[in-house]
Amino acid sequence: MRRDYHVIVNASPRPVRKGALPSIRDVAAAAGVSHQTVSRVLNESPRVRPATRAAVLAAIDRLGFRPNRAARALGLGRASGVTVVTSNTMLYGYAATLQGIEEAARTEGVALSIRVVESAEVRQTVDYVSDPSAGGLVVIAFDPLGTAVVEALPPHIPGIVAAEPVAPDLGRVSIALDERRAAADATQHLLDLGHRTVHHVAIPSEGQAGGRQAGWRDALRQAGAELPEVLGCGWDIASAYEAGQRLARSPEVTAILCGNDDIAQGVRRALFDAGKDVPGDVSIVGFDDIPGSAFWTPALTTVRMDFAGLGRACFHAALAELGGRAQPEISLVPPRLIVRESTAPPKGRP
């Protein structure tokens, strides 16, 4: 498996937890047969001898085995569908990841369903995706709610995680874009222009260990630069505008890394209303490279993220896990800084 510097793949096996349900291979071992034979029994294939069938059914009863969708896929020789769990379908990173999953599903002729989870529905969502008819599973865990779904999944339920790069080891195959390295590169770009430090307006899902915030902090610490207080805001542009107003009041603020491009838009407007020129007075860097950011005035310097590629990779990984096959090679376009017009040296620097 390719391990690109900007692609993080956690393929550690699921931990065996106390109370974990038995797997199809546990049944096979107990009955003294192959897991393919167990699959044939579960799918009522006529190609199983009566004595063998009886031994498998006895092992199932003795172990309390519950057939899962991996066993079903092995028996049928194909996946019936893939279910995606996400807490959001509108924000760019989530929507673009979903787009990549949908494109891959359409190409493969696999049915796709989407389950949007809210804070009060984690248990119901886990019950829903634990049903064999749900097919393969991809959880978009860009936020604490998605992570909560992954943590609540029974260990015998296969699933792929589209994760934050610094997410805890959830004992499952997880694929992430290296936001931390990309944020460090963006911050270093501003420092290299001559800015003494870089302020950060964070997206709501960021904690101190979040990839974007962590990369920003890494670059400042390595440069020995001042580490300003992080300003948080909501997903809406209005709250980003309020954060921008606070920054506009300080003449010491000359460079800002925004948690995404929508935040950059709100901050840019606040600076404009305060009479601050971008990039003459303040340089701004966004994150995600949403469609249209190249056509703003000034055109936005931002980090391009291959969310659609992440979605496609997660889909193919889910199919492989569902069918009991080896994980496919991961190949994603690394995140990279796209330098445009919103960044420049601070006043007084060439």
DOBAPA-206609 format. One record per residue (C-alpha): z negated, x negated, y; residue number from 1; residue in one letter. Coordinates in steps of 0.2 Angstrom, whole numbers, plus 5000, padded with zeros to 4 digits. Layout:
<rs>
<r><up>Z</up><east>X</east><north>Y</north><n>NUM</n><res>A</res></r>
...
</rs>
This chain:
<rs>
<r><up>5000</up><east>5000</east><north>5000</north><n>1</n><res>M</res></r>
<r><up>5005</up><east>4993</east><north>5017</north><n>2</n><res>R</res></r>
<r><up>4990</up><east>4991</east><north>5028</north><n>3</n><res>R</res></r>
<r><up>4997</up><east>4989</east><north>5046</north><n>4</n><res>D</res></r>
<r><up>4985</up><east>4982</east><north>5059</north><n>5</n><res>Y</res></r>
<r><up>4987</up><east>4999</east><north>5068</north><n>6</n><res>H</res></r>
<r><up>4985</up><east>5010</east><north>5053</north><n>7</n><res>V</res></r>
<r><up>4969</up><east>5012</east><north>5045</north><n>8</n><res>I</res></r>
<r><up>4968</up><east>5019</east><north>5027</north><n>9</n><res>V</res></r>
<r><up>4952</up><east>5022</east><north>5018</north><n>10</n><res>N</res></r>
<r><up>4956</up><east>5025</east><north>5000</north><n>11</n><res>A</res></r>
<r><up>4939</up><east>5023</east><north>4993</north><n>12</n><res>S</res></r>
<r><up>4935</up><east>5034</east><north>4978</north><n>13</n><res>P</res></r>
<r><up>4924</up><east>5049</east><north>4980</north><n>14</n><res>R</res></r>
<r><up>4906</up><east>5046</east><north>4977</north><n>15</n><res>P</res></r>
<r><up>4898</up><east>5054</east><north>4963</north><n>16</n><res>V</res></r>
<r><up>4884</up><east>5064</east><north>4971</north><n>17</n><res>R</res></r>
<r><up>4869</up><east>5073</east><north>4962</north><n>18</n><res>K</res></r>
<r><up>4875</up><east>5090</east><north>4957</north><n>19</n><res>G</res></r>
<r><up>4893</up><east>5085</east><north>4957</north><n>20</n><res>A</res></r>
<r><up>4904</up><east>5097</east><north>4947</north><n>21</n><res>L</res></r>
<r><up>4913</up><east>5089</east><north>4932</north><n>22</n><res>P</res></r>
<r><up>4931</up><east>5084</east><north>4933</north><n>23</n><res>S</res></r>
<r><up>4946</up><east>5088</east><north>4922</north><n>24</n><res>I</res></r>
<r><up>4944</up><east>5070</east><north>4915</north><n>25</n><res>R</res></r>
<r><up>4926</up><east>5073</east><north>4911</north><n>26</n><res>D</res></r>
<r><up>4932</up><east>5088</east><north>4900</north><n>27</n><res>V</res></r>
<r><up>4945</up><east>5077</east><north>4892</north><n>28</n><res>A</res></r>
<r><up>4933</up><east>5064</east><north>4888</north><n>29</n><res>A</res></r>
<r><up>4920</up><east>5076</east><north>4880</north><n>30</n><res>A</res></r>
<r><up>4934</up><east>5084</east><north>4870</north><n>31</n><res>A</res></r>
<r><up>4942</up><east>5068</east><north>4865</north><n>32</n><res>G</res></r>
<r><up>4959</up><east>5072</east><north>4872</north><n>33</n><res>V</res></r>
<r><up>4970</up><east>5068</east><north>4886</north><n>34</n><res>S</res></r>
<r><up>4968</up><east>5076</east><north>4903</north><n>35</n><res>H</res></r>
<r><up>4986</up><east>5082</east><north>4901</north><n>36</n><res>Q</res></r>
<r><up>4980</up><east>5092</east><north>4886</north><n>37</n><res>T</res></r>
<r><up>4966</up><east>5099</east><north>4896</north><n>38</n><res>V</res></r>
<r><up>4979</up><east>5105</east><north>4909</north><n>39</n><res>S</res></r>
<r><up>4990</up><east>5113</east><north>4895</north><n>40</n><res>R</res></r>
<r><up>4974</up><east>5122</east><north>4889</north><n>41</n><res>V</res></r>
<r><up>4970</up><east>5128</east><north>4906</north><n>42</n><res>L</res></r>
<r><up>4988</up><east>5134</east><north>4909</north><n>43</n><res>N</res></r>
<r><up>4988</up><east>5143</east><north>4892</north><n>44</n><res>E</res></r>
<r><up>5003</up><east>5132</east><north>4885</north><n>45</n><res>S</res></r>
<r><up>5008</up><east>5136</east><north>4867</north><n>46</n><res>P</res></r>
<r><up>5010</up><east>5118</east><north>4864</north><n>47</n><res>R</res></r>
<r><up>4992</up><east>5115</east><north>4859</north><n>48</n><res>V</res></r>
<r><up>4985</up><east>5116</east><north>4842</north><n>49</n><res>R</res></r>
<r><up>4971</up><east>5130</east><north>4839</north><n>50</n><res>P</res></r>
<r><up>4958</up><east>5117</east><north>4834</north><n>51</n><res>A</res></r>
<r><up>4962</up><east>5106</east><north>4850</north><n>52</n><res>T</res></r>
<r><up>4961</up><east>5121</east><north>4861</north><n>53</n><res>R</res></r>
<r><up>4944</up><east>5126</east><north>4854</north><n>54</n><res>A</res></r>
<r><up>4937</up><east>5109</east><north>4857</north><n>55</n><res>A</res></r>
<r><up>4943</up><east>5109</east><north>4875</north><n>56</n><res>V</res></r>
<r><up>4937</up><east>5126</east><north>4878</north><n>57</n><res>L</res></r>
<r><up>4920</up><east>5121</east><north>4870</north><n>58</n><res>A</res></r>
<r><up>4919</up><east>5106</east><north>4882</north><n>59</n><res>A</res></r>
<r><up>4923</up><east>5117</east><north>4897</north><n>60</n><res>I</res></r>
<r><up>4909</up><east>5129</east><north>4893</north><n>61</n><res>D</res></r>
<r><up>4897</up><east>5115</east><north>4889</north><n>62</n><res>R</res></r>
<r><up>4900</up><east>5106</east><north>4905</north><n>63</n><res>L</res></r>
<r><up>4902</up><east>5121</east><north>4916</north><n>64</n><res>G</res></r>
<r><up>4919</up><east>5115</east><north>4922</north><n>65</n><res>F</res></r>
<r><up>4928</up><east>5125</east><north>4935</north><n>66</n><res>R</res></r>
<r><up>4947</up><east>5122</east><north>4935</north><n>67</n><res>P</res></r>
<r><up>4953</up><east>5115</east><north>4952</north><n>68</n><res>N</res></r>
<r><up>4970</up><east>5114</east><north>4960</north><n>69</n><res>R</res></r>
<r><up>4973</up><east>5096</east><north>4954</north><n>70</n><res>A</res></r>
<r><up>4972</up><east>5102</east><north>4936</north><n>71</n><res>A</res></r>
<r><up>4983</up><east>5116</east><north>4940</north><n>72</n><res>R</res></r>
<r><up>4996</up><east>5105</east><north>4948</north><n>73</n><res>A</res></r>
<r><up>4996</up><east>5093</east><north>4933</north><n>74</n><res>L</res></r>
<r><up>4999</up><east>5108</east><north>4921</north><n>75</n><res>G</res></r>
<r><up>5013</up><east>5115</east><north>4932</north><n>76</n><res>L</res></r>
<r><up>5021</up><east>5099</east><north>4936</north><n>77</n><res>G</res></r>
<r><up>5022</up><east>5103</east><north>4954</north><n>78</n><res>R</res></r>
<r><up>5012</up><east>5108</east><north>4969</north><n>79</n><res>A</res></r>
<r><up>5012</up><east>5127</east><north>4974</north><n>80</n><res>S</res></r>
<r><up>5007</up><east>5123</east><north>4992</north><n>81</n><res>G</res></r>
<r><up>4997</up><east>5113</east><north>5005</north><n>82</n><res>V</res></r>
<r><up>4983</up><east>5120</east><north>5016</north><n>83</n><res>T</res></r>
<r><up>4979</up><east>5112</east><north>5032</north><n>84</n><res>V</res></r>
<r><up>4962</up><east>5114</east><north>5040</north><n>85</n><res>V</res></r>
<r><up>4960</up><east>5111</east><north>5059</north><n>86</n><res>T</res></r>
<r><up>4949</up><east>5116</east><north>5073</north><n>87</n><res>S</res></r>
<r><up>4963</up><east>5117</east><north>5086</north><n>88</n><res>N</res></r>
<r><up>4982</up><east>5120</east><north>5086</north><n>89</n><res>T</res></r>
<r><up>4986</up><east>5119</east><north>5104</north><n>90</n><res>M</res></r>
<r><up>4980</up><east>5102</east><north>5110</north><n>91</n><res>L</res></r>
<r><up>4993</up><east>5089</east><north>5109</north><n>92</n><res>Y</res></r>
<r><up>4986</up><east>5077</east><north>5095</north><n>93</n><res>G</res></r>
<r><up>4982</up><east>5092</east><north>5084</north><n>94</n><res>Y</res></r>
<r><up>4999</up><east>5101</east><north>5087</north><n>95</n><res>A</res></r>
<r><up>5009</up><east>5085</east><north>5084</north><n>96</n><res>A</res></r>
<r><up>5000</up><east>5081</east><north>5068</north><n>97</n><res>T</res></r>
<r><up>5003</up><east>5099</east><north>5062</north><n>98</n><res>L</res></r>
<r><up>5021</up><east>5097</east><north>5067</north><n>99</n><res>Q</res></r>
<r><up>5023</up><east>5082</east><north>5056</north><n>100</n><res>G</res></r>
<r><up>5015</up><east>5091</east><north>5041</north><n>101</n><res>I</res></r>
<r><up>5026</up><east>5106</east><north>5043</north><n>102</n><res>E</res></r>
<r><up>5042</up><east>5095</east><north>5044</north><n>103</n><res>E</res></r>
<r><up>5037</up><east>5086</east><north>5028</north><n>104</n><res>A</res></r>
<r><up>5033</up><east>5102</east><north>5019</north><n>105</n><res>A</res></r>
<r><up>5049</up><east>5110</east><north>5024</north><n>106</n><res>R</res></r>
<r><up>5059</up><east>5095</east><north>5018</north><n>107</n><res>T</res></r>
<r><up>5050</up><east>5095</east><north>5001</north><n>108</n><res>E</res></r>
<r><up>5051</up><east>5114</east><north>5000</north><n>109</n><res>G</res></r>
<r><up>5032</up><east>5116</east><north>4999</north><n>110</n><res>V</res></r>
<r><up>5023</up><east>5132</east><north>5006</north><n>111</n><res>A</res></r>
<r><up>5011</up><east>5127</east><north>5020</north><n>112</n><res>L</res></r>
<r><up>4996</up><east>5137</east><north>5026</north><n>113</n><res>S</res></r>
<r><up>4985</up><east>5133</east><north>5041</north><n>114</n><res>I</res></r>
<r><up>4966</up><east>5138</east><north>5042</north><n>115</n><res>R</res></r>
<r><up>4959</up><east>5137</east><north>5059</north><n>116</n><res>V</res></r>
<r><up>4940</up><east>5133</east><north>5058</north><n>117</n><res>V</res></r>
<r><up>4927</up><east>5138</east><north>5071</north><n>118</n><res>E</res></r>
<r><up>4909</up><east>5132</east><north>5071</north><n>119</n><res>S</res></r>
<r><up>4902</up><east>5147</east><north>5062</north><n>120</n><res>A</res></r>
<r><up>4915</up><east>5146</east><north>5048</north><n>121</n><res>E</res></r>
<r><up>4913</up><east>5130</east><north>5040</north><n>122</n><res>V</res></r>
<r><up>4906</up><east>5137</east><north>5024</north><n>123</n><res>R</res></r>
<r><up>4919</up><east>5151</east><north>5023</north><n>124</n><res>Q</res></r>
<r><up>4932</up><east>5138</east><north>5026</north><n>125</n><res>T</res></r>
<r><up>4926</up><east>5127</east><north>5012</north><n>126</n><res>V</res></r>
<r><up>4925</up><east>5142</east><north>5000</north><n>127</n><res>D</res></r>
<r><up>4943</up><east>5146</east><north>5005</north><n>128</n><res>Y</res></r>
<r><up>4951</up><east>5129</east><north>5002</north><n>129</n><res>V</res></r>
<r><up>4941</up><east>5127</east><north>4986</north><n>130</n><res>S</res></r>
<r><up>4951</up><east>5141</east><north>4977</north><n>131</n><res>D</res></r>
<r><up>4964</up><east>5134</east><north>4966</north><n>132</n><res>P</res></r>
<r><up>4978</up><east>5144</east><north>4975</north><n>133</n><res>S</res></r>
<r><up>4975</up><east>5135</east><north>4991</north><n>134</n><res>A</res></r>
<r><up>4985</up><east>5120</east><north>4983</north><n>135</n><res>G</res></r>
<r><up>4984</up><east>5103</east><north>4991</north><n>136</n><res>G</res></r>
<r><up>4973</up><east>5100</east><north>5006</north><n>137</n><res>L</res></r>
<r><up>4974</up><east>5091</east><north>5023</north><n>138</n><res>V</res></r>
<r><up>4959</up><east>5091</east><north>5035</north><n>139</n><res>V</res></r>
<r><up>4962</up><east>5086</east><north>5053</north><n>140</n><res>I</res></r>
<r><up>4945</up><east>5078</east><north>5057</north><n>141</n><res>A</res></r>
<r><up>4948</up><east>5073</east><north>5075</north><n>142</n><res>F</res></r>
<r><up>4932</up><east>5081</east><north>5080</north><n>143</n><res>D</res></r>
<r><up>4914</up><east>5084</east><north>5073</north><n>144</n><res>P</res></r>
<r><up>4919</up><east>5101</east><north>5066</north><n>145</n><res>L</res></r>
<r><up>4933</up><east>5094</east><north>5056</north><n>146</n><res>G</res></r>
<r><up>4921</up><east>5081</east><north>5049</north><n>147</n><res>T</res></r>
<r><up>4909</up><east>5094</east><north>5045</north><n>148</n><res>A</res></r>
<r><up>4922</up><east>5103</east><north>5034</north><n>149</n><res>V</res></r>
<r><up>4926</up><east>5087</east><north>5025</north><n>150</n><res>V</res></r>
<r><up>4907</up><east>5083</east><north>5022</north><n>151</n><res>E</res></r>
<r><up>4904</up><east>5101</east><north>5015</north><n>152</n><res>A</res></r>
<r><up>4919</up><east>5100</east><north>5002</north><n>153</n><res>L</res></r>
<r><up>4913</up><east>5098</east><north>4984</north><n>154</n><res>P</res></r>
<r><up>4918</up><east>5081</east><north>4977</north><n>155</n><res>P</res></r>
<r><up>4929</up><east>5089</east><north>4964</north><n>156</n><res>H</res></r>
<r><up>4941</up><east>5096</east><north>4977</north><n>157</n><res>I</res></r>
<r><up>4955</up><east>5084</east><north>4981</north><n>158</n><res>P</res></r>
<r><up>4959</up><east>5082</east><north>5000</north><n>159</n><res>G</res></r>
<r><up>4966</up><east>5070</east><north>5012</north><n>160</n><res>I</res></r>
<r><up>4958</up><east>5067</east><north>5029</north><n>161</n><res>V</res></r>
<r><up>4968</up><east>5064</east><north>5046</north><n>162</n><res>A</res></r>
<r><up>4953</up><east>5055</east><north>5053</north><n>163</n><res>A</res></r>
<r><up>4946</up><east>5046</east><north>5068</north><n>164</n><res>E</res></r>
<r><up>4948</up><east>5027</east><north>5065</north><n>165</n><res>P</res></r>
<r><up>4930</up><east>5024</east><north>5066</north><n>166</n><res>V</res></r>
<r><up>4925</up><east>5039</east><north>5056</north><n>167</n><res>A</res></r>
<r><up>4911</up><east>5037</east><north>5043</north><n>168</n><res>P</res></r>
<r><up>4917</up><east>5034</east><north>5025</north><n>169</n><res>D</res></r>
<r><up>4919</up><east>5051</east><north>5018</north><n>170</n><res>L</res></r>
<r><up>4923</up><east>5046</east><north>5001</north><n>171</n><res>G</res></r>
<r><up>4941</up><east>5052</east><north>5002</north><n>172</n><res>R</res></r>
<r><up>4958</up><east>5045</east><north>5006</north><n>173</n><res>V</res></r>
<r><up>4958</up><east>5046</east><north>5025</north><n>174</n><res>S</res></r>
<r><up>4973</up><east>5040</east><north>5036</north><n>175</n><res>I</res></r>
<r><up>4970</up><east>5035</east><north>5055</north><n>176</n><res>A</res></r>
<r><up>4980</up><east>5028</east><north>5069</north><n>177</n><res>L</res></r>
<r><up>4970</up><east>5013</east><north>5077</north><n>178</n><res>D</res></r>
<r><up>4965</up><east>5021</east><north>5093</north><n>179</n><res>E</res></r>
<r><up>4952</up><east>5008</east><north>5096</north><n>180</n><res>R</res></r>
<r><up>4964</up><east>4994</east><north>5097</north><n>181</n><res>R</res></r>
<r><up>4976</up><east>5004</east><north>5107</north><n>182</n><res>A</res></r>
<r><up>4962</up><east>5008</east><north>5120</north><n>183</n><res>A</res></r>
<r><up>4957</up><east>4990</east><north>5121</north><n>184</n><res>A</res></r>
<r><up>4976</up><east>4985</east><north>5124</north><n>185</n><res>D</res></r>
<r><up>4977</up><east>4998</east><north>5138</north><n>186</n><res>A</res></r>
<r><up>4960</up><east>4992</east><north>5146</north><n>187</n><res>T</res></r>
<r><up>4966</up><east>4974</east><north>5145</north><n>188</n><res>Q</res></r>
<r><up>4982</up><east>4978</east><north>5153</north><n>189</n><res>H</res></r>
<r><up>4972</up><east>4984</east><north>5169</north><n>190</n><res>L</res></r>
<r><up>4961</up><east>4969</east><north>5168</north><n>191</n><res>L</res></r>
<r><up>4976</up><east>4958</east><north>5167</north><n>192</n><res>D</res></r>
<r><up>4983</up><east>4966</east><north>5183</north><n>193</n><res>L</res></r>
<r><up>4968</up><east>4960</east><north>5192</north><n>194</n><res>G</res></r>
<r><up>4956</up><east>4975</east><north>5192</north><n>195</n><res>H</res></r>
<r><up>4938</up><east>4969</east><north>5191</north><n>196</n><res>R</res></r>
<r><up>4933</up><east>4983</east><north>5179</north><n>197</n><res>T</res></r>
<r><up>4940</up><east>4999</east><north>5172</north><n>198</n><res>V</res></r>
<r><up>4932</up><east>5017</east><north>5173</north><n>199</n><res>H</res></r>
<r><up>4934</up><east>5029</east><north>5158</north><n>200</n><res>H</res></r>
<r><up>4935</up><east>5048</east><north>5158</north><n>201</n><res>V</res></r>
<r><up>4932</up><east>5053</east><north>5140</north><n>202</n><res>A</res></r>
<r><up>4939</up><east>5068</east><north>5130</north><n>203</n><res>I</res></r>
<r><up>4925</up><east>5079</east><north>5123</north><n>204</n><res>P</res></r>
<r><up>4927</up><east>5074</east><north>5105</north><n>205</n><res>S</res></r>
<r><up>4923</up><east>5056</east><north>5110</north><n>206</n><res>E</res></r>
<r><up>4905</up><east>5049</east><north>5106</north><n>207</n><res>G</res></r>
<r><up>4900</up><east>5031</east><north>5109</north><n>208</n><res>Q</res></r>
<r><up>4908</up><east>5026</east><north>5093</north><n>209</n><res>A</res></r>
<r><up>4924</up><east>5036</east><north>5096</north><n>210</n><res>G</res></r>
<r><up>4940</up><east>5025</east><north>5095</north><n>211</n><res>G</res></r>
<r><up>4946</up><east>5027</east><north>5113</north><n>212</n><res>R</res></r>
<r><up>4929</up><east>5024</east><north>5120</north><n>213</n><res>Q</res></r>
<r><up>4925</up><east>5010</east><north>5108</north><n>214</n><res>A</res></r>
<r><up>4941</up><east>5000</east><north>5112</north><n>215</n><res>G</res></r>
<r><up>4938</up><east>5002</east><north>5131</north><n>216</n><res>W</res></r>
<r><up>4921</up><east>4995</east><north>5129</north><n>217</n><res>R</res></r>
<r><up>4927</up><east>4981</east><north>5117</north><n>218</n><res>D</res></r>
<r><up>4940</up><east>4975</east><north>5131</north><n>219</n><res>A</res></r>
<r><up>4927</up><east>4975</east><north>5145</north><n>220</n><res>L</res></r>
<r><up>4914</up><east>4966</east><north>5135</north><n>221</n><res>R</res></r>
<r><up>4926</up><east>4953</east><north>5129</north><n>222</n><res>Q</res></r>
<r><up>4931</up><east>4950</east><north>5147</north><n>223</n><res>A</res></r>
<r><up>4914</up><east>4949</east><north>5154</north><n>224</n><res>G</res></r>
<r><up>4918</up><east>4964</east><north>5165</north><n>225</n><res>A</res></r>
<r><up>4906</up><east>4977</east><north>5172</north><n>226</n><res>E</res></r>
<r><up>4903</up><east>4992</east><north>5160</north><n>227</n><res>L</res></r>
<r><up>4904</up><east>5008</east><north>5170</north><n>228</n><res>P</res></r>
<r><up>4896</up><east>5024</east><north>5165</north><n>229</n><res>E</res></r>
<r><up>4907</up><east>5035</east><north>5155</north><n>230</n><res>V</res></r>
<r><up>4912</up><east>5051</east><north>5163</north><n>231</n><res>L</res></r>
<r><up>4914</up><east>5066</east><north>5151</north><n>232</n><res>G</res></r>
<r><up>4924</up><east>5082</east><north>5154</north><n>233</n><res>C</res></r>
<r><up>4931</up><east>5097</east><north>5144</north><n>234</n><res>G</res></r>
<r><up>4948</up><east>5099</east><north>5137</north><n>235</n><res>W</res></r>
<r><up>4954</up><east>5108</east><north>5152</north><n>236</n><res>D</res></r>
<r><up>4962</up><east>5100</east><north>5167</north><n>237</n><res>I</res></r>
<r><up>4950</up><east>5108</east><north>5179</north><n>238</n><res>A</res></r>
<r><up>4935</up><east>5098</east><north>5172</north><n>239</n><res>S</res></r>
<r><up>4946</up><east>5082</east><north>5173</north><n>240</n><res>A</res></r>
<r><up>4949</up><east>5086</east><north>5191</north><n>241</n><res>Y</res></r>
<r><up>4930</up><east>5087</east><north>5194</north><n>242</n><res>E</res></r>
<r><up>4928</up><east>5070</east><north>5186</north><n>243</n><res>A</res></r>
<r><up>4942</up><east>5063</east><north>5197</north><n>244</n><res>G</res></r>
<r><up>4933</up><east>5069</east><north>5212</north><n>245</n><res>Q</res></r>
<r><up>4918</up><east>5059</east><north>5208</north><n>246</n><res>R</res></r>
<r><up>4928</up><east>5044</east><north>5205</north><n>247</n><res>L</res></r>
<r><up>4938</up><east>5046</east><north>5221</north><n>248</n><res>A</res></r>
<r><up>4922</up><east>5045</east><north>5231</north><n>249</n><res>R</res></r>
<r><up>4919</up><east>5027</east><north>5226</north><n>250</n><res>S</res></r>
<r><up>4929</up><east>5014</east><north>5235</north><n>251</n><res>P</res></r>
<r><up>4924</up><east>5002</east><north>5220</north><n>252</n><res>E</res></r>
<r><up>4935</up><east>5012</east><north>5208</north><n>253</n><res>V</res></r>
<r><up>4952</up><east>5004</east><north>5207</north><n>254</n><res>T</res></r>
<r><up>4957</up><east>5007</east><north>5188</north><n>255</n><res>A</res></r>
<r><up>4954</up><east>5022</east><north>5176</north><n>256</n><res>I</res></r>
<r><up>4957</up><east>5024</east><north>5158</north><n>257</n><res>L</res></r>
<r><up>4959</up><east>5043</east><north>5154</north><n>258</n><res>C</res></r>
<r><up>4955</up><east>5050</east><north>5137</north><n>259</n><res>G</res></r>
<r><up>4972</up><east>5059</east><north>5136</north><n>260</n><res>N</res></r>
<r><up>4986</up><east>5063</east><north>5147</north><n>261</n><res>D</res></r>
<r><up>4980</up><east>5080</east><north>5152</north><n>262</n><res>D</res></r>
<r><up>4964</up><east>5072</east><north>5159</north><n>263</n><res>I</res></r>
<r><up>4975</up><east>5059</east><north>5168</north><n>264</n><res>A</res></r>
<r><up>4984</up><east>5074</east><north>5176</north><n>265</n><res>Q</res></r>
<r><up>4968</up><east>5081</east><north>5183</north><n>266</n><res>G</res></r>
<r><up>4961</up><east>5064</east><north>5189</north><n>267</n><res>V</res></r>
<r><up>4978</up><east>5060</east><north>5197</north><n>268</n><res>R</res></r>
<r><up>4977</up><east>5077</east><north>5207</north><n>269</n><res>R</res></r>
<r><up>4959</up><east>5074</east><north>5212</north><n>270</n><res>A</res></r>
<r><up>4964</up><east>5056</east><north>5219</north><n>271</n><res>L</res></r>
<r><up>4979</up><east>5064</east><north>5228</north><n>272</n><res>F</res></r>
<r><up>4968</up><east>5077</east><north>5236</north><n>273</n><res>D</res></r>
<r><up>4956</up><east>5063</east><north>5242</north><n>274</n><res>A</res></r>
<r><up>4970</up><east>5054</east><north>5250</north><n>275</n><res>G</res></r>
<r><up>4971</up><east>5040</east><north>5237</north><n>276</n><res>K</res></r>
<r><up>4987</up><east>5033</east><north>5232</north><n>277</n><res>D</res></r>
<r><up>4992</up><east>5030</east><north>5213</north><n>278</n><res>V</res></r>
<r><up>4995</up><east>5016</east><north>5210</north><n>279</n><res>P</res></r>
<r><up>4992</up><east>5008</east><north>5227</north><n>280</n><res>G</res></r>
<r><up>4973</up><east>5013</east><north>5228</north><n>281</n><res>D</res></r>
<r><up>4969</up><east>5017</east><north>5210</north><n>282</n><res>V</res></r>
<r><up>4979</up><east>5013</east><north>5194</north><n>283</n><res>S</res></r>
<r><up>4978</up><east>5026</east><north>5180</north><n>284</n><res>I</res></r>
<r><up>4982</up><east>5025</east><north>5161</north><n>285</n><res>V</res></r>
<r><up>4983</up><east>5040</east><north>5150</north><n>286</n><res>G</res></r>
<r><up>4983</up><east>5042</east><north>5131</north><n>287</n><res>F</res></r>
<r><up>4995</up><east>5051</east><north>5119</north><n>288</n><res>D</res></r>
<r><up>5011</up><east>5050</east><north>5129</north><n>289</n><res>D</res></r>
<r><up>5014</up><east>5069</east><north>5129</north><n>290</n><res>I</res></r>
<r><up>5031</up><east>5075</east><north>5133</north><n>291</n><res>P</res></r>
<r><up>5034</up><east>5075</east><north>5151</north><n>292</n><res>G</res></r>
<r><up>5022</up><east>5061</east><north>5156</north><n>293</n><res>S</res></r>
<r><up>5037</up><east>5049</east><north>5159</north><n>294</n><res>A</res></r>
<r><up>5043</up><east>5062</east><north>5173</north><n>295</n><res>F</res></r>
<r><up>5027</up><east>5063</east><north>5183</north><n>296</n><res>W</res></r>
<r><up>5026</up><east>5056</east><north>5200</north><n>297</n><res>T</res></r>
<r><up>5022</up><east>5042</east><north>5197</north><n>298</n><res>P</res></r>
<r><up>5027</up><east>5041</east><north>5179</north><n>299</n><res>A</res></r>
<r><up>5012</up><east>5039</east><north>5169</north><n>300</n><res>L</res></r>
<r><up>5007</up><east>5023</east><north>5160</north><n>301</n><res>T</res></r>
<r><up>5000</up><east>5029</east><north>5143</north><n>302</n><res>T</res></r>
<r><up>4997</up><east>5025</east><north>5125</north><n>303</n><res>V</res></r>
<r><up>5010</up><east>5032</east><north>5113</north><n>304</n><res>R</res></r>
<r><up>5003</up><east>5039</east><north>5097</north><n>305</n><res>M</res></r>
<r><up>5013</up><east>5043</east><north>5081</north><n>306</n><res>D</res></r>
<r><up>5004</up><east>5059</east><north>5077</north><n>307</n><res>F</res></r>
<r><up>5019</up><east>5067</east><north>5069</north><n>308</n><res>A</res></r>
<r><up>5020</up><east>5052</east><north>5058</north><n>309</n><res>G</res></r>
<r><up>5002</up><east>5053</east><north>5054</north><n>310</n><res>L</res></r>
<r><up>5005</up><east>5072</east><north>5048</north><n>311</n><res>G</res></r>
<r><up>5019</up><east>5067</east><north>5037</north><n>312</n><res>R</res></r>
<r><up>5009</up><east>5053</east><north>5029</north><n>313</n><res>A</res></r>
<r><up>4994</up><east>5065</east><north>5026</north><n>314</n><res>C</res></r>
<r><up>5006</up><east>5078</east><north>5018</north><n>315</n><res>F</res></r>
<r><up>5013</up><east>5066</east><north>5006</north><n>316</n><res>H</res></r>
<r><up>4996</up><east>5058</east><north>5002</north><n>317</n><res>A</res></r>
<r><up>4990</up><east>5076</east><north>4998</north><n>318</n><res>A</res></r>
<r><up>5004</up><east>5079</east><north>4986</north><n>319</n><res>L</res></r>
<r><up>5001</up><east>5063</east><north>4977</north><n>320</n><res>A</res></r>
<r><up>4983</up><east>5067</east><north>4975</north><n>321</n><res>E</res></r>
<r><up>4986</up><east>5085</east><north>4970</north><n>322</n><res>L</res></r>
<r><up>4998</up><east>5078</east><north>4956</north><n>323</n><res>G</res></r>
<r><up>4987</up><east>5064</east><north>4950</north><n>324</n><res>G</res></r>
<r><up>5000</up><east>5051</east><north>4956</north><n>325</n><res>R</res></r>
<r><up>4997</up><east>5034</east><north>4965</north><n>326</n><res>A</res></r>
<r><up>4996</up><east>5036</east><north>4984</north><n>327</n><res>Q</res></r>
<r><up>5012</up><east>5032</east><north>4993</north><n>328</n><res>P</res></r>
<r><up>5015</up><east>5018</east><north>5004</north><n>329</n><res>E</res></r>
<r><up>5009</up><east>5021</east><north>5022</north><n>330</n><res>I</res></r>
<r><up>5021</up><east>5017</east><north>5036</north><n>331</n><res>S</res></r>
<r><up>5017</up><east>5023</east><north>5053</north><n>332</n><res>L</res></r>
<r><up>5023</up><east>5018</east><north>5070</north><n>333</n><res>V</res></r>
<r><up>5008</up><east>5008</east><north>5078</north><n>334</n><res>P</res></r>
<r><up>5001</up><east>5015</east><north>5094</north><n>335</n><res>P</res></r>
<r><up>5007</up><east>5005</east><north>5109</north><n>336</n><res>R</res></r>
<r><up>5005</up><east>5005</east><north>5127</north><n>337</n><res>L</res></r>
<r><up>5020</up><east>5012</east><north>5137</north><n>338</n><res>I</res></r>
<r><up>5019</up><east>5004</east><north>5155</north><n>339</n><res>V</res></r>
<r><up>5027</up><east>5015</east><north>5168</north><n>340</n><res>R</res></r>
<r><up>5023</up><east>5017</east><north>5187</north><n>341</n><res>E</res></r>
<r><up>5005</up><east>5023</east><north>5187</north><n>342</n><res>S</res></r>
<r><up>4998</up><east>5005</east><north>5186</north><n>343</n><res>T</res></r>
<r><up>4999</up><east>4990</east><north>5198</north><n>344</n><res>A</res></r>
<r><up>4988</up><east>4976</east><north>5204</north><n>345</n><res>P</res></r>
<r><up>4974</up><east>4981</east><north>5215</north><n>346</n><res>P</res></r>
<r><up>4976</up><east>4980</east><north>5234</north><n>347</n><res>K</res></r>
<r><up>4975</up><east>4961</east><north>5240</north><n>348</n><res>G</res></r>
<r><up>4982</up><east>4955</east><north>5223</north><n>349</n><res>R</res></r>
<r><up>5000</up><east>4950</east><north>5221</north><n>350</n><res>P</res></r>
</rs>
